[in-house]
């Protein structure tokens, strides 16, 4: 029996990989000798890590694994991903002063042995506290609905909503094309000196039902220095369910 070929367009994969940097967290701890009690920092500087990311920039190189499934047929997905966030600079957004940082993402993704190069560049717009208020690219213009809210600090197990983004076809905002909800979850890091701050973006399209999701994990040092360590994404495109995990 002939197997059904699974094909994904570069545009579909690009849409899946294009994730907005929304926040970073912080964490730390120290250990003394065996005769002294262990000191663990329970509160991690989220705001400090945000400031560091947008004033120093950020880079990461990750390896991609995953699957693409259509019906009973499933094929492997693999590849590499490079991400870079530039330092923020002054800009104007929605008629008011703001800051803008350019995100660049390049990847090579192989689906069942067929490779596809992907390159994405977009501008992330943040307020004075480096919280997301919008994003703009060649084919999208997103505006925050309400005021984005981040905790100044976070502890393991903490979670909350950040903001809802309304995305339009262009800056005229005549055609709504997507609604995204951003939230966060703070989990234990790989050791006592880090906190994994997970940024979760749930994409609703123009429905009330989630259409896709992605989770970006930042490992944060005690000094509030963020490092992008993992990107997870799930999306259904033209009947094909794609699950990606880059780390």
N, C-alpha and C positions, 0 to 999 in steps of 0.2 A: 504494500500500500504506500502511495506517495505521501510524504509528510507535507503538512501545510507550512509554507515559508512564512516566517515572521519578519516583517519589515517595519522599521521606524524611521521617520524622516528626521533629518538633523534639526528641523524646527521643533519637532515634538520633544526631542532630547534636550535641546537648548532651553525650552520652556521649563523643563523639569529641573535642570541644573541651575537655572538662574534664581538664586536665593538671595534675599535682601539681608545684609548684615544689620541686625536690630539691637543687639545688646551683648555685653560681656559681663562676666561675674568675677568674683575673686575669692581666694581662700588661703588658708595656711595652717601651720602647726609646727611644733618643735618637740623633740624628745630629749630628755636628760639621761643621766646614768641610770642603771637598774635600781639604785637605791633612792632615786628621786621620782616623784609622781610625773606622769606624762602630761604635758601641757598641749591642749588642742584648741585651736582657734575655731569658735563655733559660728562666727559671723564674718562674712566675706565682702570686700568692698566692690560692689557692682559699679557704682558711679565712678570710682577711681579707675576701674578697668575700661570703662567706656571712654573716659578722657584719654587714657593711654592709647587706645586703638586709633582714635581719630587725630591724635597729635603726633603719633609715631608711624602710623600705617601698620599693615599686617600682611603677611605672606604665608602660604601653605602649599605643600605638594602632597597629594593623596593618591592612593591606589583604589580603583573602583572595582567592585564585584557586584553581582546581582543576577536577576533572571528576568526574562520577558516571556509571558505566558498568554497563549491564545487557545481557549478551549482546553483540550487535554495535552496540547503541545507546549513544552517549556524549553527554552534555550538559554544558554549562559550569556551574561553580559559582563564585560571586563574593560579595563582601560586605566587611564591616568587623568588626574585633574590638577590644575594649577590655579591658585586664587591669589589675588592681590588687591588690597584696599589702600588707596592713597591717603595722604594727609588731608584733612578738611581745610577748606578755604571759604572766604566770604562769598555769598551769592544772594540772589533775590528769588523768593518763591511765593507764589500766591500774593504778590504785592507787598511782601514784608521781608525784612532781612533774615537770613538763615545761613547755614553752612552746607557745603557740598563736598562729598568725597567720591571719587571715581572708583568703581569696582570693575575689575577685569578678571574674566574667567576663561580659561582655555582648557580643552579636554580632547582626548581621543578615546572614543567609545567603540568597542567591538561587540556587535550583536550576532551571535552564531557565526563568528569568524569574519564578518564584514565590518570593516572599520569606517568610522565617520568622525571627521574633525569638527570641533565646535569652538566658536569664539564669541564671547559676549562682553559687551561693555555697557555700563549704565551708571547713572549718577544717583547716589543716595543723598537725600536731603534730610538734615537733622537740625534740631533747635540748639539753643545755647547750652543745654545739658546733654547734647549728643543723642537725644532720643529721636526716633524716626518720625518725620512729619510728611514724607513723600519720597517719590522716586520718579525719574524720567529717563526714557531711552528712546530709540528711534521709532518704536511702535507701541509705547505705553506711557501713560502719565498717571501716577498714583498719588492720592491725597489722603492724609489721615482724617478720619472722622472722629472728632473729639481730641482731647489732649493725651498724648502717650504718657504712660505711667510706669516707671521702673522703681524698684526698691533701691534705696541708697546702699543697703547691704542685704545679703541673703544667707540663709542657713540651709543645711541639707534637709530636704523634704518640703521646702517652701515652693509654692507655685502661684501663678496669678496671670491675669490678662494684661496686655500691654496696650494694644490699639487695634482698631479696624481700619483697613486701607481700602478705599474705593478706587479702582483702576479704570481709566478711560482710554479710548483710542488715541486721543491727543489732548493738548492743553486747552482746547475749547470746552472740554468736559460735556460735550453733547451726547456722547455714546458711552454708556457704562458697559464695560466688557468683563469685569471681574470684581469680586469682593474677597479680600483676604483678612483673616483674623490672626493676630500675633499674640502668643502667650509664652510663658517661660516655666521651666521646671528645674529646680536645683537638686542635683544628686551628688553622692560622694565621688570624689576623684580617684585617681589610681593610687594615691597615697594620702597621708594625713595632711600634706602640705598643699593640696589643691582641691578646688571645688569644680565640678563639671556643671556649667551653666548651659542648659539646653534651650535654644530658641526654637519654638514650634510655630510654623506657618501652616494654617489650614485654608485651603482654597475652596471657595464655594461656587465659583463661576457666577451665574445669575440665578442660582437656586438656593434653597435652604438646606440642601444636603451637601456634605463635604465631597468634593470632586477629586482632590489630591491633598497630599500633605508632605512637608519636609521638616526635618529636625537637624539643626546645626548645633554642634556641641563645642563649647569653648572651655578649655582647661585653664584655670586661673591660679597664679601663684599668690603667695601671702602678700607680695608687694603690689598686687592688683595688675599684673601683667597678663594679658590674655593670649591664648594660642588656639587657633582653629585646629581641632583634632579629628572631627568626624562630621560627615554630611550624609543623612539618610533621607531617601525620597521614595514615595509611592504615587503612581499615577496610572490612570486608564486612558489610553489614546487609541482611537479607532478600534476598540474591542480588544486591545492588547494591554495587559496589566504589567507594568514595569516596576520592579523593585530594585533600587540602587543603594549601595552602601559604600561610601568612600572614607577611608581612614588610613 
